[in-house]
Amino acid sequence: MIPQNFKDILSNTDNAGFYQTLALIFFMLFFVALVIYVFSRPKKYYREEEEAPLQDDEDELNSKN
């Protein structure tokens, strides 16, 4: 029997619950690390990033004049 998808592979093993728990823990660690990373950045970084699309237009307008 050839498994049709990933769910079939994991459901037929003895440690299926362990793999699901491990995947959930990895996802939660990644999500928490991402939230910590985003909130640890200084607000100045985000101000510069939010103005980035407008800066290109201003530079083009100034070079045309």
Phi, psi and omega in degrees: 000127178263124180294140183276330180206180184296326179298320178295323181295313183285330183285342181262009179257163180286331185256031183300317180295323178296316180295321178294319178295318179297317178297319179295318179296316178299317179297315181295318178298317178297315181296316179295318178297321178294318178296317178297319179298314182296316182283344179275346179290143178291152181296333178300322179301316182287328176296318178295320181290324181287337178268354184302315180296330181280332182294323179296319179294319180295321179294321179293320180293320180291327181284335180283333183281000000 
